[in-house]
Amino acid sequence: MGFWIFMLLMDMIIPLTMIGFGRYFIKNTPKEINAVFGYRTSMSMKNKDTWEFANKYCGKIWYVCGLIILPITAILLALVIGKSMDYVGTVGGIICGAQLIPFIGSIFPTEIALKKIFDKNGKRVSYKMENECPKRALTK
């Protein structure tokens, strides 16, 4: 039972991280562009506008995915209570590997959105993907 609890805690790290940092990036985008904290790709670090957009966009993806993954993880691990350590470890490892797909995969939709909103130099070309009214978008 002790190993099962350990696996439960370990498999909760990724969804809880996604929920926590997703919510943080939605509400508090890192103020300065930096190479240590935040959504860091060459496109997202072009300027302040791309930096804020990418962090908020990726934050939304992480938050939603984390909320979906968390109960699924708990349910799948509940199904292996009382099984052997090898079985629990294998299931826990598979769950952890599966959790990495949306965690790392969030890069692709974020980069696609950046390319739709900004040109290669980081200048806005489109506002259609944002939740802003057109009048406000024109004043930026």
The 8 nearest C-alpha neighbors of each residue, nearest first, counted from 0:
[[1, 3, 2, 4, 81, 80, 5, 84],
 [0, 2, 4, 3, 5, 6, 84, 7],
 [3, 1, 5, 4, 0, 6, 84, 87],
 [2, 4, 0, 6, 5, 1, 7, 87],
 [5, 3, 7, 1, 2, 6, 8, 0],
 [4, 6, 2, 8, 3, 7, 9, 1],
 [7, 5, 9, 3, 8, 4, 10, 91],
 [6, 8, 4, 10, 5, 9, 3, 11],
 [7, 9, 11, 5, 6, 10, 4, 12],
 [10, 8, 6, 11, 12, 7, 5, 13],
 [9, 11, 7, 12, 8, 95, 6, 91],
 [10, 12, 8, 9, 14, 13, 15, 7],
 [11, 13, 15, 9, 10, 14, 16, 8],
 [12, 14, 16, 15, 11, 17, 10, 98],
 [15, 13, 65, 17, 16, 69, 11, 12],
 [14, 16, 18, 12, 17, 13, 19, 11],
 [17, 15, 13, 19, 14, 18, 20, 12],
 [16, 18, 61, 14, 65, 15, 21, 20],
 [19, 17, 62, 65, 15, 21, 16, 20],
 [20, 18, 16, 22, 21, 17, 15, 23],
 [19, 21, 23, 22, 17, 18, 16, 24],
 [58, 22, 20, 62, 61, 18, 24, 23],
 [21, 23, 25, 20, 19, 24, 62, 18],
 [22, 24, 20, 26, 21, 27, 25, 19],
 [25, 23, 28, 58, 27, 21, 55, 26],
 [24, 26, 55, 22, 58, 23, 27, 21],
 [25, 27, 23, 24, 22, 28, 55, 21],
 [28, 26, 24, 23, 25, 29, 30, 22],
 [27, 29, 24, 51, 30, 54, 26, 25],
 [30, 28, 31, 27, 37, 32, 24, 36],
 [31, 29, 28, 32, 27, 51, 47, 33],
 [32, 30, 29, 33, 47, 50, 28, 51],
 [31, 33, 44, 50, 30, 47, 34, 29],
 [34, 32, 35, 31, 36, 37, 39, 44],
 [33, 35, 36, 39, 32, 37, 44, 40],
 [36, 34, 33, 37, 39, 32, 38, 29],
 [37, 35, 34, 33, 38, 29, 39, 32],
 [38, 36, 39, 29, 54, 35, 33, 24],
 [37, 39, 54, 53, 40, 43, 36, 57],
 [40, 38, 37, 43, 44, 34, 41, 36],
 [41, 39, 43, 42, 44, 38, 110, 45],
 [40, 42, 44, 43, 45, 39, 50, 38],
 [43, 41, 40, 44, 45, 121, 49, 113],
 [42, 44, 50, 49, 40, 41, 45, 53],
 [43, 45, 41, 42, 50, 46, 40, 32],
 [46, 44, 42, 121, 43, 49, 41, 120],
 [47, 45, 48, 49, 44, 50, 121, 43],
 [46, 48, 50, 49, 51, 32, 45, 44],
 [47, 49, 51, 50, 46, 52, 121, 45],
 [50, 48, 43, 52, 46, 51, 47, 53],
 [51, 49, 43, 47, 53, 48, 44, 52],
 [52, 50, 54, 48, 49, 53, 28, 47],
 [51, 53, 49, 55, 50, 54, 56, 48],
 [54, 52, 56, 50, 55, 51, 43, 49],
 [53, 55, 57, 51, 38, 56, 52, 24],
 [56, 54, 25, 58, 52, 24, 53, 57],
 [55, 57, 53, 59, 58, 54, 52, 109],
 [56, 58, 60, 54, 59, 55, 109, 53],
 [21, 59, 57, 55, 24, 61, 56, 25],
 [60, 58, 62, 56, 57, 61, 21, 55],
 [59, 61, 57, 58, 63, 62, 64, 56],
 [60, 62, 17, 21, 58, 64, 59, 63],
 [61, 63, 18, 21, 59, 65, 60, 64],
 [62, 64, 66, 65, 60, 61, 59, 67],
 [65, 63, 67, 61, 66, 62, 68, 60],
 [64, 66, 14, 18, 68, 17, 62, 67],
 [67, 65, 63, 64, 69, 68, 62, 18],
 [66, 68, 64, 65, 69, 63, 70, 71],
 [67, 69, 65, 71, 66, 70, 72, 64],
 [68, 70, 72, 14, 71, 66, 67, 65],
 [71, 69, 73, 72, 68, 74, 67, 66],
 [72, 70, 74, 68, 73, 69, 75, 67],
 [73, 71, 75, 69, 70, 74, 68, 76],
 [72, 74, 70, 76, 71, 75, 77, 69],
 [73, 75, 77, 71, 76, 72, 70, 78],
 [76, 74, 72, 78, 77, 73, 71, 79],
 [75, 77, 78, 73, 79, 74, 72, 7],
 [78, 76, 74, 75, 79, 80, 73, 72],
 [77, 79, 76, 75, 80, 74, 73, 81],
 [80, 78, 76, 77, 82, 87, 81, 75],
 [81, 79, 77, 82, 78, 3, 76, 0],
 [80, 82, 79, 0, 83, 3, 87, 84],
 [83, 81, 79, 80, 86, 87, 84, 85],
 [84, 82, 86, 85, 87, 81, 88, 79],
 [83, 85, 87, 86, 88, 82, 2, 3],
 [86, 84, 88, 83, 87, 89, 82, 90],
 [85, 87, 89, 83, 88, 84, 90, 82],
 [88, 86, 84, 90, 89, 85, 91, 79],
 [89, 87, 91, 85, 86, 90, 84, 92],
 [88, 90, 92, 86, 91, 87, 85, 93],
 [89, 91, 93, 87, 92, 88, 94, 86],
 [92, 90, 88, 94, 89, 93, 87, 6],
 [93, 91, 95, 89, 94, 90, 88, 96],
 [92, 94, 96, 90, 95, 91, 97, 89],
 [95, 93, 97, 91, 92, 96, 98, 90],
 [96, 94, 92, 98, 97, 93, 10, 91],
 [97, 95, 93, 99, 98, 94, 92, 100],
 [96, 98, 94, 99, 95, 100, 93, 101],
 [99, 97, 95, 96, 100, 94, 101, 102],
 [98, 100, 102, 96, 97, 101, 103, 95],
 [99, 101, 104, 98, 102, 97, 103, 96],
 [102, 100, 104, 103, 105, 99, 98, 64],
 [103, 101, 99, 100, 104, 105, 98, 61],
 [104, 102, 105, 101, 100, 99, 106, 107],
 [103, 105, 101, 106, 100, 102, 107, 99],
 [106, 104, 103, 107, 101, 108, 102, 109],
 [105, 107, 104, 109, 108, 110, 103, 57],
 [106, 108, 110, 109, 105, 104, 111, 103],
 [109, 107, 111, 110, 105, 106, 112, 104],
 [110, 108, 112, 106, 107, 111, 57, 113],
 [109, 111, 113, 107, 112, 108, 106, 114],
 [110, 112, 108, 114, 109, 113, 107, 115],
 [113, 111, 115, 109, 110, 114, 108, 116],
 [114, 112, 110, 116, 111, 115, 117, 109],
 [113, 115, 111, 117, 112, 116, 110, 118],
 [116, 114, 112, 113, 117, 111, 125, 118],
 [115, 117, 125, 113, 114, 124, 123, 112],
 [118, 116, 123, 122, 121, 124, 114, 113],
 [117, 119, 121, 122, 120, 114, 124, 123],
 [118, 120, 121, 117, 114, 122, 42, 45],
 [121, 119, 118, 122, 45, 117, 42, 46],
 [120, 122, 117, 118, 45, 119, 49, 46],
 [121, 123, 117, 118, 120, 124, 119, 116],
 [124, 122, 117, 116, 125, 118, 121, 126],
 [123, 125, 117, 116, 118, 122, 126, 115],
 [126, 124, 116, 127, 123, 115, 117, 128],
 [125, 127, 129, 128, 116, 136, 124, 131],
 [126, 128, 129, 125, 116, 130, 131, 133],
 [129, 127, 126, 130, 116, 112, 125, 115],
 [128, 130, 131, 126, 127, 132, 116, 125],
 [131, 129, 132, 128, 127, 126, 133, 136],
 [132, 130, 129, 133, 136, 135, 126, 134],
 [131, 133, 135, 134, 136, 130, 129, 126],
 [132, 134, 136, 135, 137, 131, 126, 127],
 [135, 133, 137, 136, 132, 138, 131, 139],
 [134, 136, 138, 137, 133, 132, 131, 139],
 [137, 135, 133, 134, 138, 139, 131, 132],
 [136, 138, 134, 135, 139, 133, 126, 132],
 [139, 137, 135, 136, 134, 133, 132, 131],
 [138, 137, 136, 135, 134, 123, 48, 133]]
